[in-house]
Amino acid sequence: MSLRAGVIAAGRGDRLRGAAQPLKPLVRIGGRTLVERVLTSIGEAGPSEVVLIINEASTEVRDHVSSRGWPFELRWIVETTPSSMHSFLRVVETLADTGDPGPFLISTVDTVAPAGSYARFINEARRHDAAVTLALTAPASDEKPLSVRLDRLDGRTVTAIGDAAAPSEYATAGYYAVRPSILREADEARRDGLGALRVFLARLLARGYRLDGIPSPDSIDVDRPPDVEAAEAFLRRASL
């Protein structure tokens, strides 16, 4: 079954970057850049195409990624978007422009996950009929976790997300399986001034869209300087 995927890498990354630090997608963890790590994780799932969105000040990321070969086609969106939700929607719109019913595998650029995590996730997510299926991890691994509560009976249906779900044993891991049906909400979300992706996901749930969660191996969201060291230690433990 064909798979198409996307990477959200259009943020500024101000919390991670210092005066002498590279662009966030080019920060190195374990000898490889964040964007290379995410593309490798996605590549394990066997996509035919990956769409990457970067901002207009980050064309260095495109040059870096394009300098090596990948086992899938790359498509670029170079656009300075106002928020994570806008970047997410632009990627989904681009993936859906061929009429592909999905689900699409979409990841943030700052997720560091064990080998095979993305492939196992999308294989299971394809068996779900949810508009969005979220990979879930332990909330302690993120500074501002997006809490998720699952139905106690079926263990997969999202019943609350964000502040309404806190505290919870789960938080989003930064990668998702997304069906193009969510684009029915795109124009109104933009008109209403929604910004953060977490707010958009909460709106989808409130409006009756089915969101599912799949508990997945622990991962690290590299968002601040201390996360770099934490991710290095995480990878060392994962290799044991």
VEXTOR-535708 format. One record per residue (C-alpha): residue in one letter; y, z, x. Coordinates in pm, whole numbers, plus 50000, padded with zeros to 5 digits. Layout:
N
aYZX ...
This chain:
240
m500005000050000 s503374989750142 l505845016950237 r509575014650296 a511555043250441 g515045054950524 v516895078150763 i520175095950684 a522165097751007 a525745092850889 g526985128650920 r529415139951188 g527195168251315 d530195189951403 r528235222551396 l525835209351660 r528165189651882 g530385203952153 a533005186352359 a530415173052604 q527545168452360 p526235134752242 l526245122651885 k523895143951676 p521145117351640 l521175113752020 v520685150752098 r517445154052295 i514615177052193 g511595177552420 g512855147352612 r513405125252307 t516425120652082 l516405133751728 v516575098651585 e513605087551796 r511605117751681 v512285110851314 l511475073851350 t508245082751527 s507325106951246 i508075080050987 g506195054251192 e503015075151163 a503105067450789 g502995029850856 p506215016650696 s507054979750693 e510814986550703 v513135015550780 v516765016150667 l519105037750874 i522615047650771 i525095057251043 n528855062151031 e531325037751181 a531885059751487 s528155061051567 t527235025451659 e525945039851987 v523015052851780 r522185017551666 d522355004952024 h520065032752142 v517465027751871 s517514989751898 s516964990952275 r513244997352226 g510594982152007 w509364997551683 p506314988551471 f508524982151168 e511634962851076 l514964980651115 r517834975950872 w521224992150932 i523985004850706 v527155012150904 e529375031350665 t531395063350689 t530385081050370 p532115111850228 s528975133050188 s525225136250230 m524705126149868 h526615093849919 s524555085650229 f521325093550044 l522255071349751 r523275042349975 v519885043650147 v517995044849817 e520075016149677 t519314994949982 l515605002249968 a515544994349596 d517334960949625 t514054941749646 g512664957049328 d510234979449514 p509205007449272 g508715032349555 p508295059849631 f510415056249943 l510035080450234 i513495093450325 s514365118150599 t517425134550745 v517865127151115 d517755163551225 t514235172951115 v511695180851387 a508185182351241 p504655183351385 a502805150751440 g501295136451123 s503435156950882 y505285127450729 a502155106450688 r500265134350513 f503265141550293 i503825106150166 n500095100750110 e500055130849878 a503435123149722 r502175089049609 r499805107349376 h502735124249204 d504815108348928 a507955127649019 a511355111249057 v511735130949380 t509015149049572 l510255173649832 a508485184250149 l508745222150160 t508785246450450 a509555283050514 p513225291350441 a513625312650754 s513695280950969 d517145270150843 e520615285950850 k521405275650493 p518055267950334 l517895248850009 s515625272249818 v512985257649587 r510825275349331 l507565260049213 d505765265148884 r503275293448930 l500585276148728 d500435241248878 g501945249849217 r503855217249248 t506485213148973 v509975224049081 t511375248848829 a514545258749016 i516485246649319 g519435260149515 d521005293549429 a518995295149108 a515785295649314 a516815321149578 p515125340349715 s512035318749743 e509105313549975 y510025276650000 a512945255650118 t513325218150159 a512065205050494 g514425175250513 y512155146950405 y511485133550058 a509605108049851 v512135091749620 r511725067449331 p514565043649239 s514785058348887 i517215084149029 l519805056549070 r520505058948697 e522525089748791 a524295074949094 d527505061148945 e528215091748733 a527505115249022 r530045096549234 r532645096448953 d532145133648901 g532845140349267 l529445154449359 g529105157749733 a526165176149883 l522695162049833 r521535196449721 v523995194949430 f522705160849327 l519085172649337 a520005202649120 r521665179148870 l518555157348855 l516455187748771 a518965199948510 r518925165748343 g515185165048300 y514065144848600 r510775156448739 l510965171149089 d507795181449268 g507305200949588 i504585197949849 p504195227250092 s504115210950435 p503785222450797 d506705242750924 s509575222251067 i512945228351231 d516325216151105 v518435210651417 d521905218251287 r523505242151539 p523265247051918 p520725275851888 d518465252451689 v517955230751998 e516265259152185 a514345268951870 a513095233251830 e512005231752195 a510015263852148 f508625250951818 l507315219451986 r505715239552265 r503865260952009 a502835230251810 s501265214352119 l499025244252192 
